[in-house]
């Protein structure tokens, strides 16, 4: 098969010139290639989602730690709040 890219019509014409065994091999290779492309697309999407999820998780933990120290000053001592805030920040991914 030539190295250049073919259009759909050209590919269909090419397949017609192959023997039955060659057509089966072509079909298997085509399906494997499409499968690989689909898996690559899914992997890229999942990696993008994971990156954004992690950033959001970490930002939420920072916000919680800040609010804890700011809003509970009268309920707990500074050392206790700082310790809890440190523990919360350690939960980052």
ABEGO torsion letter per residue (X at the ends): XBABBBBAAAAAAAAAABBAAAAAAAAAAAAAAAAAAAAAAAAAAAAAAAAAAAAAAAAAAAAAAAAAAAAAAAABBAAAAAAAAAAAAAABX
